[in-house]
Amino acid sequence: MHRAVSDAAEYGAGYIAGKRIVMEQTKDEMKEIFRDIENGTFAKKWMDENKSGRAKMNAWRESAAKELCETAGARVRGLYSKNLSKISSYCINFGVDFC
């Protein structure tokens, strides 16, 4: 997974910040989530959500789409796609390996 991001992102998120974010409480919550998967609790909730027409999921999606990181990400992706050929040419001409 680390090779899918820049070296700076790998260093910062993977080796510096990640250790500050993923603490014992996070690990305990992840274990509880895995238990829910193993014992069928997650599957039951997912089936119930689908039976209800995904009301909660659709509301969550709508809310998440309005968050700053999503709106900014959409703008950045738009800029990137408009300049993709320029970026590719730069990477080829200068031998940059992160493109």
mmCIF file as gemmi writes it, N, C-alpha and C atoms, coordinates in Angstrom:
data_model
loop_
_atom_site.group_PDB
_atom_site.id
_atom_site.type_symbol
_atom_site.label_atom_id
_atom_site.label_alt_id
_atom_site.label_comp_id
_atom_site.label_asym_id
_atom_site.label_entity_id
_atom_site.label_seq_id
_atom_site.pdbx_PDB_ins_code
_atom_site.Cartn_x
_atom_site.Cartn_y
_atom_site.Cartn_z
_atom_site.occupancy
_atom_site.B_iso_or_equiv
_atom_site.pdbx_formal_charge
_atom_site.auth_seq_id
_atom_site.auth_asym_id
_atom_site.pdbx_PDB_model_num
ATOM 1 N N . MET Axp A 1 ? 0.811 -1.188 0 1 0 ? 1 A 1
ATOM 2 C CA . MET Axp A 1 ? 0 0 0 1 0 ? 1 A 1
ATOM 3 C C . MET Axp A 1 ? 0.855 1.253 0 1 0 ? 1 A 1
ATOM 4 N N . HIS Axp A 2 ? 1.957 1.233 0.696 1 0 ? 2 A 1
ATOM 5 C CA . HIS Axp A 2 ? 2.779 2.434 0.782 1 0 ? 2 A 1
ATOM 6 C C . HIS Axp A 2 ? 3.312 2.894 -0.563 1 0 ? 2 A 1
ATOM 7 N N . ARG Axp A 3 ? 3.467 1.986 -1.515 1 0 ? 3 A 1
ATOM 8 C CA . ARG Axp A 3 ? 3.991 2.389 -2.82 1 0 ? 3 A 1
ATOM 9 C C . ARG Axp A 3 ? 2.946 3.121 -3.647 1 0 ? 3 A 1
ATOM 10 N N . ALA Axp A 4 ? 1.713 3.159 -3.205 1 0 ? 4 A 1
ATOM 11 C CA . ALA Axp A 4 ? 0.655 3.849 -3.944 1 0 ? 4 A 1
ATOM 12 C C . ALA Axp A 4 ? 0.631 5.344 -3.624 1 0 ? 4 A 1
ATOM 13 N N . VAL Axp A 5 ? 1.46 5.787 -2.685 1 0 ? 5 A 1
ATOM 14 C CA . VAL Axp A 5 ? 1.495 7.196 -2.306 1 0 ? 5 A 1
ATOM 15 C C . VAL Axp A 5 ? 2.911 7.729 -2.472 1 0 ? 5 A 1
ATOM 16 N N . SER Axp A 6 ? 3.066 9.044 -2.381 1 0 ? 6 A 1
ATOM 17 C CA . SER Axp A 6 ? 4.394 9.648 -2.505 1 0 ? 6 A 1
ATOM 18 C C . SER Axp A 6 ? 5.27 9.246 -1.323 1 0 ? 6 A 1
ATOM 19 N N . ASP Axp A 7 ? 6.562 9.424 -1.476 1 0 ? 7 A 1
ATOM 20 C CA . ASP Axp A 7 ? 7.488 9.114 -0.386 1 0 ? 7 A 1
ATOM 21 C C . ASP Axp A 7 ? 7.181 9.956 0.851 1 0 ? 7 A 1
ATOM 22 N N . ALA Axp A 8 ? 6.834 11.232 0.633 1 0 ? 8 A 1
ATOM 23 C CA . ALA Axp A 8 ? 6.522 12.11 1.765 1 0 ? 8 A 1
ATOM 24 C C . ALA Axp A 8 ? 5.277 11.618 2.509 1 0 ? 8 A 1
ATOM 25 N N . ALA Axp A 9 ? 4.251 11.197 1.76 1 0 ? 9 A 1
ATOM 26 C CA . ALA Axp A 9 ? 3.038 10.677 2.39 1 0 ? 9 A 1
ATOM 27 C C . ALA Axp A 9 ? 3.327 9.38 3.13 1 0 ? 9 A 1
ATOM 28 N N . GLU Axp A 10 ? 4.134 8.524 2.525 1 0 ? 10 A 1
ATOM 29 C CA . GLU Axp A 10 ? 4.508 7.268 3.181 1 0 ? 10 A 1
ATOM 30 C C . GLU Axp A 10 ? 5.223 7.544 4.494 1 0 ? 10 A 1
ATOM 31 N N . TYR Axp A 11 ? 6.185 8.473 4.468 1 0 ? 11 A 1
ATOM 32 C CA . TYR Axp A 11 ? 6.944 8.813 5.662 1 0 ? 11 A 1
ATOM 33 C C . TYR Axp A 11 ? 6.038 9.413 6.743 1 0 ? 11 A 1
ATOM 34 N N . GLY Axp A 12 ? 5.242 10.41 6.35 1 0 ? 12 A 1
ATOM 35 C CA . GLY Axp A 12 ? 4.406 11.115 7.316 1 0 ? 12 A 1
ATOM 36 C C . GLY Axp A 12 ? 3.282 10.275 7.882 1 0 ? 12 A 1
ATOM 37 N N . ALA Axp A 13 ? 2.484 9.69 7 1 0 ? 13 A 1
ATOM 38 C CA . ALA Axp A 13 ? 1.319 8.93 7.458 1 0 ? 13 A 1
ATOM 39 C C . ALA Axp A 13 ? 1.695 7.535 7.928 1 0 ? 13 A 1
ATOM 40 N N . GLY Axp A 14 ? 2.606 6.906 7.199 1 0 ? 14 A 1
ATOM 41 C CA . GLY Axp A 14 ? 2.935 5.523 7.499 1 0 ? 14 A 1
ATOM 42 C C . GLY Axp A 14 ? 3.831 5.328 8.702 1 0 ? 14 A 1
ATOM 43 N N . TYR Axp A 15 ? 4.757 6.262 8.898 1 0 ? 15 A 1
ATOM 44 C CA . TYR Axp A 15 ? 5.761 6.034 9.93 1 0 ? 15 A 1
ATOM 45 C C . TYR Axp A 15 ? 5.722 7.051 11.07 1 0 ? 15 A 1
ATOM 46 N N . ILE Axp A 16 ? 5.186 8.222 10.837 1 0 ? 16 A 1
ATOM 47 C CA . ILE Axp A 16 ? 5.172 9.252 11.876 1 0 ? 16 A 1
ATOM 48 C C . ILE Axp A 16 ? 3.769 9.422 12.474 1 0 ? 16 A 1
ATOM 49 N N . ALA Axp A 17 ? 2.83 9.917 11.686 1 0 ? 17 A 1
ATOM 50 C CA . ALA Axp A 17 ? 1.493 10.226 12.194 1 0 ? 17 A 1
ATOM 51 C C . ALA Axp A 17 ? 0.681 8.984 12.522 1 0 ? 17 A 1
ATOM 52 N N . GLY Axp A 18 ? 0.843 7.927 11.724 1 0 ? 18 A 1
ATOM 53 C CA . GLY Axp A 18 ? 0.056 6.715 11.943 1 0 ? 18 A 1
ATOM 54 C C . GLY Axp A 18 ? 0.196 6.157 13.341 1 0 ? 18 A 1
ATOM 55 N N . LYS Axp A 19 ? 1.382 6.222 13.888 1 0 ? 19 A 1
ATOM 56 C CA . LYS Axp A 19 ? 1.62 5.706 15.234 1 0 ? 19 A 1
ATOM 57 C C . LYS Axp A 19 ? 0.947 6.564 16.295 1 0 ? 19 A 1
ATOM 58 N N . ARG Axp A 20 ? 0.673 7.813 15.962 1 0 ? 20 A 1
ATOM 59 C CA . ARG Axp A 20 ? -0.012 8.699 16.906 1 0 ? 20 A 1
ATOM 60 C C . ARG Axp A 20 ? -1.522 8.53 16.831 1 0 ? 20 A 1
ATOM 61 N N . ILE Axp A 21 ? -2.012 8.035 15.698 1 0 ? 21 A 1
ATOM 62 C CA . ILE Axp A 21 ? -3.457 7.906 15.497 1 0 ? 21 A 1
ATOM 63 C C . ILE Axp A 21 ? -3.958 6.525 15.881 1 0 ? 21 A 1
ATOM 64 N N . VAL Axp A 22 ? -3.262 5.489 15.457 1 0 ? 22 A 1
ATOM 65 C CA . VAL Axp A 22 ? -3.697 4.117 15.725 1 0 ? 22 A 1
ATOM 66 C C . VAL Axp A 22 ? -3.152 3.7 17.09 1 0 ? 22 A 1
ATOM 67 N N . MET Axp A 23 ? -3.991 3.902 18.114 1 0 ? 23 A 1
ATOM 68 C CA . MET Axp A 23 ? -3.601 3.597 19.491 1 0 ? 23 A 1
ATOM 69 C C . MET Axp A 23 ? -4.338 2.354 19.972 1 0 ? 23 A 1
ATOM 70 N N . GLU Axp A 24 ? -4.146 1.994 21.22 1 0 ? 24 A 1
ATOM 71 C CA . GLU Axp A 24 ? -4.771 0.797 21.79 1 0 ? 24 A 1
ATOM 72 C C . GLU Axp A 24 ? -6.284 0.826 21.632 1 0 ? 24 A 1
ATOM 73 N N . GLN Axp A 25 ? -6.907 1.969 21.884 1 0 ? 25 A 1
ATOM 74 C CA . GLN Axp A 25 ? -8.366 2.069 21.762 1 0 ? 25 A 1
ATOM 75 C C . GLN Axp A 25 ? -8.794 1.772 20.325 1 0 ? 25 A 1
ATOM 76 N N . THR Axp A 26 ? -8.04 2.272 19.358 1 0 ? 26 A 1
ATOM 77 C CA . THR Axp A 26 ? -8.35 2.007 17.951 1 0 ? 26 A 1
ATOM 78 C C . THR Axp A 26 ? -8.25 0.52 17.662 1 0 ? 26 A 1
ATOM 79 N N . LYS Axp A 27 ? -7.184 -0.099 18.152 1 0 ? 27 A 1
ATOM 80 C CA . LYS Axp A 27 ? -6.998 -1.532 17.937 1 0 ? 27 A 1
ATOM 81 C C . LYS Axp A 27 ? -8.119 -2.334 18.581 1 0 ? 27 A 1
ATOM 82 N N . ASP Axp A 28 ? -8.558 -1.932 19.781 1 0 ? 28 A 1
ATOM 83 C CA . ASP Axp A 28 ? -9.674 -2.612 20.449 1 0 ? 28 A 1
ATOM 84 C C . ASP Axp A 28 ? -10.956 -2.492 19.644 1 0 ? 28 A 1
ATOM 85 N N . GLU Axp A 29 ? -11.218 -1.304 19.088 1 0 ? 29 A 1
ATOM 86 C CA . GLU Axp A 29 ? -12.414 -1.106 18.265 1 0 ? 29 A 1
ATOM 87 C C . GLU Axp A 29 ? -12.345 -1.972 17.011 1 0 ? 29 A 1
ATOM 88 N N . MET Axp A 30 ? -11.17 -2.072 16.406 1 0 ? 30 A 1
ATOM 89 C CA . MET Axp A 30 ? -11.014 -2.903 15.214 1 0 ? 30 A 1
ATOM 90 C C . MET Axp A 30 ? -11.292 -4.365 15.545 1 0 ? 30 A 1
ATOM 91 N N . LYS Axp A 31 ? -10.856 -4.827 16.698 1 0 ? 31 A 1
ATOM 92 C CA . LYS Axp A 31 ? -11.126 -6.205 17.116 1 0 ? 31 A 1
ATOM 93 C C . LYS Axp A 31 ? -12.629 -6.422 17.27 1 0 ? 31 A 1
ATOM 94 N N . GLU Axp A 32 ? -13.324 -5.436 17.823 1 0 ? 32 A 1
ATOM 95 C CA . GLU Axp A 32 ? -14.779 -5.531 17.989 1 0 ? 32 A 1
ATOM 96 C C . GLU Axp A 32 ? -15.473 -5.584 16.631 1 0 ? 32 A 1
ATOM 97 N N . ILE Axp A 33 ? -14.992 -4.805 15.689 1 0 ? 33 A 1
ATOM 98 C CA . ILE Axp A 33 ? -15.555 -4.821 14.335 1 0 ? 33 A 1
ATOM 99 C C . ILE Axp A 33 ? -15.369 -6.196 13.702 1 0 ? 33 A 1
ATOM 100 N N . PHE Axp A 34 ? -14.18 -6.767 13.858 1 0 ? 34 A 1
ATOM 101 C CA . PHE Axp A 34 ? -13.935 -8.105 13.318 1 0 ? 34 A 1
ATOM 102 C C . PHE Axp A 34 ? -14.835 -9.138 13.989 1 0 ? 34 A 1
ATOM 103 N N . ARG Axp A 35 ? -15.086 -8.989 15.276 1 0 ? 35 A 1
ATOM 104 C CA . ARG Axp A 35 ? -16.004 -9.914 15.965 1 0 ? 35 A 1
ATOM 105 C C . ARG Axp A 35 ? -17.403 -9.806 15.374 1 0 ? 35 A 1
ATOM 106 N N . ASP Axp A 36 ? -17.839 -8.567 15.094 1 0 ? 36 A 1
ATOM 107 C CA . ASP Axp A 36 ? -19.158 -8.369 14.476 1 0 ? 36 A 1
ATOM 108 C C . ASP Axp A 36 ? -19.24 -9.047 13.112 1 0 ? 36 A 1
ATOM 109 N N . ILE Axp A 37 ? -18.144 -9.029 12.376 1 0 ? 37 A 1
ATOM 110 C CA . ILE Axp A 37 ? -18.122 -9.707 11.075 1 0 ? 37 A 1
ATOM 111 C C . ILE Axp A 37 ? -18.195 -11.215 11.266 1 0 ? 37 A 1
ATOM 112 N N . GLU Axp A 38 ? -17.395 -11.716 12.173 1 0 ? 38 A 1
ATOM 113 C CA . GLU Axp A 38 ? -17.328 -13.161 12.393 1 0 ? 38 A 1
ATOM 114 C C . GLU Axp A 38 ? -18.629 -13.747 12.944 1 0 ? 38 A 1
ATOM 115 N N . ASN Axp A 39 ? -19.304 -13.005 13.841 1 0 ? 39 A 1
ATOM 116 C CA . ASN Axp A 39 ? -20.5 -13.567 14.477 1 0 ? 39 A 1
ATOM 117 C C . ASN Axp A 39 ? -21.797 -13.242 13.719 1 0 ? 39 A 1
ATOM 118 N N . GLY Axp A 40 ? -21.689 -12.54 12.589 1 0 ? 40 A 1
ATOM 119 C CA . GLY Axp A 40 ? -22.863 -12.287 11.761 1 0 ? 40 A 1
ATOM 120 C C . GLY Axp A 40 ? -23.59 -10.984 12.054 1 0 ? 40 A 1
ATOM 121 N N . THR Axp A 41 ? -23.158 -10.241 13.074 1 0 ? 41 A 1
ATOM 122 C CA . THR Axp A 41 ? -23.823 -8.976 13.405 1 0 ? 41 A 1
ATOM 123 C C . THR Axp A 41 ? -23.769 -8 12.235 1 0 ? 41 A 1
ATOM 124 N N . PHE Axp A 42 ? -22.585 -7.879 11.619 1 0 ? 42 A 1
ATOM 125 C CA . PHE Axp A 42 ? -22.454 -6.971 10.477 1 0 ? 42 A 1
ATOM 126 C C . PHE Axp A 42 ? -23.369 -7.391 9.329 1 0 ? 42 A 1
ATOM 127 N N . ALA Axp A 43 ? -23.376 -8.675 9.001 1 0 ? 43 A 1
ATOM 128 C CA . ALA Axp A 43 ? -24.204 -9.168 7.89 1 0 ? 43 A 1
ATOM 129 C C . ALA Axp A 43 ? -25.678 -8.867 8.135 1 0 ? 43 A 1
ATOM 130 N N . LYS Axp A 44 ? -26.139 -9.056 9.375 1 0 ? 44 A 1
ATOM 131 C CA . LYS Axp A 44 ? -27.54 -8.768 9.699 1 0 ? 44 A 1
ATOM 132 C C . LYS Axp A 44 ? -27.845 -7.282 9.499 1 0 ? 44 A 1
ATOM 133 N N . LYS Axp A 45 ? -26.962 -6.418 9.996 1 0 ? 45 A 1
ATOM 134 C CA . LYS Axp A 45 ? -27.172 -4.975 9.831 1 0 ? 45 A 1
ATOM 135 C C . LYS Axp A 45 ? -27.182 -4.59 8.355 1 0 ? 45 A 1
ATOM 136 N N . TRP Axp A 46 ? -26.28 -5.191 7.571 1 0 ? 46 A 1
ATOM 137 C CA . TRP Axp A 46 ? -26.2 -4.889 6.145 1 0 ? 46 A 1
ATOM 138 C C . TRP Axp A 46 ? -27.462 -5.343 5.418 1 0 ? 46 A 1
ATOM 139 N N . MET Axp A 47 ? -27.942 -6.527 5.744 1 0 ? 47 A 1
ATOM 140 C CA . MET Axp A 47 ? -29.174 -7.014 5.111 1 0 ? 47 A 1
ATOM 141 C C . MET Axp A 47 ? -30.364 -6.134 5.505 1 0 ? 47 A 1
ATOM 142 N N . ASP Axp A 48 ? -30.437 -5.733 6.775 1 0 ? 48 A 1
ATOM 143 C CA . ASP Axp A 48 ? -31.515 -4.844 7.214 1 0 ? 48 A 1
ATOM 144 C C . ASP Axp A 48 ? -31.446 -3.497 6.494 1 0 ? 48 A 1
ATOM 145 N N . GLU Axp A 49 ? -30.236 -2.975 6.317 1 0 ? 49 A 1
ATOM 146 C CA . GLU Axp A 49 ? -30.06 -1.706 5.616 1 0 ? 49 A 1
ATOM 147 C C . GLU Axp A 49 ? -30.552 -1.813 4.178 1 0 ? 49 A 1
ATOM 148 N N . ASN Axp A 50 ? -30.27 -2.929 3.532 1 0 ? 50 A 1
ATOM 149 C CA . ASN Axp A 50 ? -30.729 -3.127 2.158 1 0 ? 50 A 1
ATOM 150 C C . ASN Axp A 50 ? -32.242 -3.283 2.087 1 0 ? 50 A 1
ATOM 151 N N . LYS Axp A 51 ? -32.818 -3.965 3.063 1 0 ? 51 A 1
ATOM 152 C CA . LYS Axp A 51 ? -34.279 -4.123 3.092 1 0 ? 51 A 1
ATOM 153 C C . LYS Axp A 51 ? -34.981 -2.777 3.252 1 0 ? 51 A 1
ATOM 154 N N . SER Axp A 52 ? -34.32 -1.846 3.939 1 0 ? 52 A 1
ATOM 155 C CA . SER Axp A 52 ? -34.922 -0.529 4.167 1 0 ? 52 A 1
ATOM 156 C C . SER Axp A 52 ? -34.65 0.439 3.017 1 0 ? 52 A 1
ATOM 157 N N . GLY Axp A 53 ? -34.038 -0.051 1.941 1 0 ? 53 A 1
ATOM 158 C CA . GLY Axp A 53 ? -33.75 0.823 0.807 1 0 ? 53 A 1
ATOM 159 C C . GLY Axp A 53 ? -32.482 1.646 0.992 1 0 ? 53 A 1
ATOM 160 N N . ARG Axp A 54 ? -31.629 1.217 1.911 1 0 ? 54 A 1
ATOM 161 C CA . ARG Axp A 54 ? -30.351 1.881 2.195 1 0 ? 54 A 1
ATOM 162 C C . ARG Axp A 54 ? -30.531 3.33 2.638 1 0 ? 54 A 1
ATOM 163 N N . ALA Axp A 55 ? -31.529 3.577 3.429 1 0 ? 55 A 1
ATOM 164 C CA . ALA Axp A 55 ? -31.825 4.944 3.886 1 0 ? 55 A 1
ATOM 165 C C . ALA Axp A 55 ? -30.644 5.568 4.632 1 0 ? 55 A 1
ATOM 166 N N . LYS Axp A 56 ? -30.086 4.838 5.599 1 0 ? 56 A 1
ATOM 167 C CA . LYS Axp A 56 ? -28.962 5.388 6.369 1 0 ? 56 A 1
ATOM 168 C C . LYS Axp A 56 ? -27.734 5.573 5.485 1 0 ? 56 A 1
ATOM 169 N N . MET Axp A 57 ? -27.442 4.578 4.666 1 0 ? 57 A 1
ATOM 170 C CA . MET Axp A 57 ? -26.26 4.649 3.818 1 0 ? 57 A 1
ATOM 171 C C . MET Axp A 57 ? -26.333 5.82 2.848 1 0 ? 57 A 1
ATOM 172 N N . ASN Axp A 58 ? -27.483 6.011 2.241 1 0 ? 58 A 1
ATOM 173 C CA . ASN Axp A 58 ? -27.656 7.128 1.309 1 0 ? 58 A 1
ATOM 174 C C . ASN Axp A 58 ? -27.497 8.466 2.021 1 0 ? 58 A 1
ATOM 175 N N . ALA Axp A 59 ? -28.016 8.574 3.234 1 0 ? 59 A 1
ATOM 176 C CA . ALA Axp A 59 ? -27.87 9.812 4.011 1 0 ? 59 A 1
ATOM 177 C C . ALA Axp A 59 ? -26.4 10.052 4.354 1 0 ? 59 A 1
ATOM 178 N N . TRP Axp A 60 ? -25.696 8.968 4.734 1 0 ? 60 A 1
ATOM 179 C CA . TRP Axp A 60 ? -24.26 9.104 5.05 1 0 ? 60 A 1
ATOM 180 C C . TRP Axp A 60 ? -23.479 9.54 3.817 1 0 ? 60 A 1
ATOM 181 N N . ARG Axp A 61 ? -23.787 8.946 2.67 1 0 ? 61 A 1
ATOM 182 C CA . ARG Axp A 61 ? -23.1 9.316 1.43 1 0 ? 61 A 1
ATOM 183 C C . ARG Axp A 61 ? -23.33 10.784 1.093 1 0 ? 61 A 1
ATOM 184 N N . GLU Axp A 62 ? -24.572 11.214 1.219 1 0 ? 62 A 1
ATOM 185 C CA . GLU Axp A 62 ? -24.909 12.605 0.908 1 0 ? 62 A 1
ATOM 186 C C . GLU Axp A 62 ? -24.152 13.555 1.828 1 0 ? 62 A 1
ATOM 187 N N . SER Axp A 63 ? -24.1 13.22 3.103 1 0 ? 63 A 1
ATOM 188 C CA . SER Axp A 63 ? -23.385 14.047 4.073 1 0 ? 63 A 1
ATOM 189 C C . SER Axp A 63 ? -21.886 14.063 3.792 1 0 ? 63 A 1
ATOM 190 N N . ALA Axp A 64 ? -21.31 12.893 3.505 1 0 ? 64 A 1
ATOM 191 C CA . ALA Axp A 64 ? -19.871 12.792 3.252 1 0 ? 64 A 1
ATOM 192 C C . ALA Axp A 64 ? -19.46 13.57 2.005 1 0 ? 64 A 1
ATOM 193 N N . ALA Axp A 65 ? -20.325 13.595 1.001 1 0 ? 65 A 1
ATOM 194 C CA . ALA Axp A 65 ? -20.011 14.284 -0.251 1 0 ? 65 A 1
ATOM 195 C C . ALA Axp A 65 ? -19.858 15.784 -0.051 1 0 ? 65 A 1
ATOM 196 N N . LYS Axp A 66 ? -20.432 16.32 1.013 1 0 ? 66 A 1
ATOM 197 C CA . LYS Axp A 66 ? -20.385 17.756 1.291 1 0 ? 66 A 1
ATOM 198 C C . LYS Axp A 66 ? -19.19 18.147 2.163 1 0 ? 66 A 1
ATOM 199 N N . GLU Axp A 67 ? -18.451 17.157 2.662 1 0 ? 67 A 1
ATOM 200 C CA . GLU Axp A 67 ? -17.318 17.462 3.537 1 0 ? 67 A 1
ATOM 201 C C . GLU Axp A 67 ? -16.198 18.12 2.742 1 0 ? 67 A 1
ATOM 202 N N . LEU Axp A 68 ? -15.448 18.966 3.413 1 0 ? 68 A 1
ATOM 203 C CA . LEU Axp A 68 ? -14.399 19.736 2.76 1 0 ? 68 A 1
ATOM 204 C C . LEU Axp A 68 ? -13.396 18.863 2.022 1 0 ? 68 A 1
ATOM 205 N N . CYS Axp A 69 ? -12.994 17.751 2.625 1 0 ? 69 A 1
ATOM 206 C CA . CYS Axp A 69 ? -11.995 16.903 1.956 1 0 ? 69 A 1
ATOM 207 C C . CYS Axp A 69 ? -12.541 16.342 0.648 1 0 ? 69 A 1
ATOM 208 N N . GLU Axp A 70 ? -13.833 16.086 0.563 1 0 ? 70 A 1
ATOM 209 C CA . GLU Axp A 70 ? -14.42 15.565 -0.67 1 0 ? 70 A 1
ATOM 210 C C . GLU Axp A 70 ? -14.564 16.648 -1.728 1 0 ? 70 A 1
ATOM 211 N N . THR Axp A 71 ? -15.011 17.829 -1.323 1 0 ? 71 A 1
ATOM 212 C CA . THR Axp A 71 ? -15.166 18.904 -2.311 1 0 ? 71 A 1
ATOM 213 C C . THR Axp A 71 ? -13.803 19.364 -2.816 1 0 ? 71 A 1
ATOM 214 N N . ALA Axp A 72 ? -12.832 19.447 -1.926 1 0 ? 72 A 1
ATOM 215 C CA . ALA Axp A 72 ? -11.479 19.82 -2.352 1 0 ? 72 A 1
ATOM 216 C C . ALA Axp A 72 ? -10.886 18.732 -3.244 1 0 ? 72 A 1
ATOM 217 N N . GLY Axp A 73 ? -11.099 17.472 -2.879 1 0 ? 73 A 1
ATOM 218 C CA . GLY Axp A 73 ? -10.59 16.362 -3.682 1 0 ? 73 A 1
ATOM 219 C C . GLY Axp A 73 ? -11.151 16.383 -5.096 1 0 ? 73 A 1
ATOM 220 N N . ALA Axp A 74 ? -12.422 16.7 -5.218 1 0 ? 74 A 1
ATOM 221 C CA . ALA Axp A 74 ? -13.042 16.767 -6.545 1 0 ? 74 A 1
ATOM 222 C C . ALA Axp A 74 ? -12.388 17.86 -7.386 1 0 ? 74 A 1
ATOM 223 N N . ARG Axp A 75 ? -12.097 18.991 -6.754 1 0 ? 75 A 1
ATOM 224 C CA . ARG Axp A 75 ? -11.442 20.085 -7.482 1 0 ? 75 A 1
ATOM 225 C C . ARG Axp A 75 ? -10.035 19.684 -7.919 1 0 ? 75 A 1
ATOM 226 N N . VAL Axp A 76 ? -9.294 19.041 -7.02 1 0 ? 76 A 1
ATOM 227 C CA . VAL Axp A 76 ? -7.931 18.622 -7.347 1 0 ? 76 A 1
ATOM 228 C C . VAL Axp A 76 ? -7.943 17.59 -8.47 1 0 ? 76 A 1
ATOM 229 N N . ARG Axp A 77 ? -8.855 16.613 -8.388 1 0 ? 77 A 1
ATOM 230 C CA . ARG Axp A 77 ? -8.938 15.604 -9.451 1 0 ? 77 A 1
ATOM 231 C C . ARG Axp A 77 ? -9.269 16.257 -10.783 1 0 ? 77 A 1
ATOM 232 N N . GLY Axp A 78 ? -10.112 17.269 -10.763 1 0 ? 78 A 1
ATOM 233 C CA . GLY Axp A 78 ? -10.442 17.983 -11.988 1 0 ? 78 A 1
ATOM 234 C C . GLY Axp A 78 ? -9.236 18.693 -12.575 1 0 ? 78 A 1
ATOM 235 N N . LEU Axp A 79 ? -8.453 19.339 -11.722 1 0 ? 79 A 1
ATOM 236 C CA . LEU Axp A 79 ? -7.24 20.011 -12.191 1 0 ? 79 A 1
ATOM 237 C C . LEU Axp A 79 ? -6.236 19.003 -12.726 1 0 ? 79 A 1
ATOM 238 N N . TYR Axp A 80 ? -6.122 17.891 -12.039 1 0 ? 80 A 1
ATOM 239 C CA . TYR Axp A 80 ? -5.169 16.857 -12.448 1 0 ? 80 A 1
ATOM 240 C C . TYR Axp A 80 ? -5.541 16.301 -13.815 1 0 ? 80 A 1
ATOM 241 N N . SER Axp A 81 ? -6.811 15.994 -14.007 1 0 ? 81 A 1
ATOM 242 C CA . SER Axp A 81 ? -7.21 15.394 -15.287 1 0 ? 81 A 1
ATOM 243 C C . SER Axp A 81 ? -7.019 16.376 -16.438 1 0 ? 81 A 1
ATOM 244 N N . LYS Axp A 82 ? -7.193 17.671 -16.188 1 0 ? 82 A 1
ATOM 245 C CA . LYS Axp A 82 ? -6.996 18.666 -17.238 1 0 ? 82 A 1
ATOM 246 C C . LYS Axp A 82 ? -5.522 18.787 -17.627 1 0 ? 82 A 1
ATOM 247 N N . ASN Axp A 83 ? -4.634 18.478 -16.684 1 0 ? 83 A 1
ATOM 248 C CA . ASN Axp A 83 ? -3.204 18.64 -16.92 1 0 ? 83 A 1
ATOM 249 C C . ASN Axp A 83 ? -2.459 17.317 -17.033 1 0 ? 83 A 1
ATOM 250 N N . LEU Axp A 84 ? -3.18 16.221 -17.201 1 0 ? 84 A 1
ATOM 251 C CA . LEU Axp A 84 ? -2.564 14.894 -17.199 1 0 ? 84 A 1
ATOM 252 C C . LEU Axp A 84 ? -1.484 14.743 -18.263 1 0 ? 84 A 1
ATOM 253 N N . SER Axp A 85 ? -1.733 15.215 -19.466 1 0 ? 85 A 1
ATOM 254 C CA . SER Axp A 85 ? -0.728 15.051 -20.527 1 0 ? 85 A 1
ATOM 255 C C . SER Axp A 85 ? 0.524 15.863 -20.21 1 0 ? 85 A 1
ATOM 256 N N . LYS Axp A 86 ? 0.365 17.043 -19.633 1 0 ? 86 A 1
ATOM 257 C CA . LYS Axp A 86 ? 1.532 17.853 -19.256 1 0 ? 86 A 1
ATOM 258 C C . LYS Axp A 86 ? 2.328 17.156 -18.156 1 0 ? 86 A 1
ATOM 259 N N . ILE Axp A 87 ? 1.621 16.603 -17.182 1 0 ? 87 A 1
ATOM 260 C CA . ILE Axp A 87 ? 2.28 15.919 -16.073 1 0 ? 87 A 1
ATOM 261 C C . ILE Axp A 87 ? 3.021 14.691 -16.581 1 0 ? 87 A 1
ATOM 262 N N . SER Axp A 88 ? 2.373 13.897 -17.44 1 0 ? 88 A 1
ATOM 263 C CA . SER Axp A 88 ? 3.001 12.701 -17.996 1 0 ? 88 A 1
ATOM 264 C C . SER Axp A 88 ? 4.254 13.053 -18.786 1 0 ? 88 A 1
ATOM 265 N N . SER Axp A 89 ? 4.182 14.1 -19.595 1 0 ? 89 A 1
ATOM 266 C CA . SER Axp A 89 ? 5.339 14.529 -20.382 1 0 ? 89 A 1
ATOM 267 C C . SER Axp A 89 ? 6.482 14.944 -19.473 1 0 ? 89 A 1
ATOM 268 N N . TYR Axp A 90 ? 6.167 15.661 -18.423 1 0 ? 90 A 1
ATOM 269 C CA . TYR Axp A 90 ? 7.19 16.091 -17.459 1 0 ? 90 A 1
ATOM 270 C C . TYR Axp A 90 ? 7.869 14.874 -16.84 1 0 ? 90 A 1
ATOM 271 N N . CYS Axp A 91 ? 7.084 13.914 -16.412 1 0 ? 91 A 1
ATOM 272 C CA . CYS Axp A 91 ? 7.64 12.724 -15.762 1 0 ? 91 A 1
ATOM 273 C C . CYS Axp A 91 ? 8.537 11.947 -16.724 1 0 ? 91 A 1
ATOM 274 N N . ILE Axp A 92 ? 8.098 11.829 -17.974 1 0 ? 92 A 1
ATOM 275 C CA . ILE Axp A 92 ? 8.891 11.089 -18.959 1 0 ? 92 A 1
ATOM 276 C C . ILE Axp A 92 ? 10.193 11.844 -19.26 1 0 ? 92 A 1
ATOM 277 N N . ASN Axp A 93 ? 10.079 13.155 -19.481 1 0 ? 93 A 1
ATOM 278 C CA . ASN Axp A 93 ? 11.245 13.949 -19.857 1 0 ? 93 A 1
ATOM 279 C C . ASN Axp A 93 ? 12.284 14.067 -18.746 1 0 ? 93 A 1
ATOM 280 N N . PHE Axp A 94 ? 11.832 14.079 -17.491 1 0 ? 94 A 1
ATOM 281 C CA . PHE Axp A 94 ? 12.756 14.292 -16.383 1 0 ? 94 A 1
ATOM 282 C C . PHE Axp A 94 ? 12.972 13.04 -15.539 1 0 ? 94 A 1
ATOM 283 N N . GLY Axp A 95 ? 12.42 11.918 -15.964 1 0 ? 95 A 1
ATOM 284 C CA . GLY Axp A 95 ? 12.652 10.659 -15.269 1 0 ? 95 A 1
ATOM 285 C C . GLY Axp A 95 ? 12.124 10.626 -13.855 1 0 ? 95 A 1
ATOM 286 N N . VAL Axp A 96 ? 11.019 11.325 -13.601 1 0 ? 96 A 1
ATOM 287 C CA . VAL Axp A 96 ? 10.421 11.346 -12.273 1 0 ? 96 A 1
ATOM 288 C C . VAL Axp A 96 ? 9.659 10.049 -12.069 1 0 ? 96 A 1
ATOM 289 N N . ASP Axp A 97 ? 9.873 9.386 -10.92 1 0 ? 97 A 1
ATOM 290 C CA . ASP Axp A 97 ? 9.296 8.052 -10.719 1 0 ? 97 A 1
ATOM 291 C C . ASP Axp A 97 ? 7.982 8.014 -9.937 1 0 ? 97 A 1
ATOM 292 N N . PHE Axp A 98 ? 7.447 9.156 -9.535 1 0 ? 98 A 1
ATOM 293 C CA . PHE Axp A 98 ? 6.216 9.136 -8.756 1 0 ? 98 A 1
ATOM 294 C C . PHE Axp A 98 ? 4.96 9.414 -9.556 1 0 ? 98 A 1
ATOM 295 N N . CYS Axp A 99 ? 5.073 9.526 -10.847 1 0 ? 99 A 1
ATOM 296 C CA . CYS Axp A 99 ? 3.905 9.839 -11.681 1 0 ? 99 A 1
ATOM 297 C C . CYS Axp A 99 ? 3.081 8.618 -11.976 1 0 ? 99 A 1
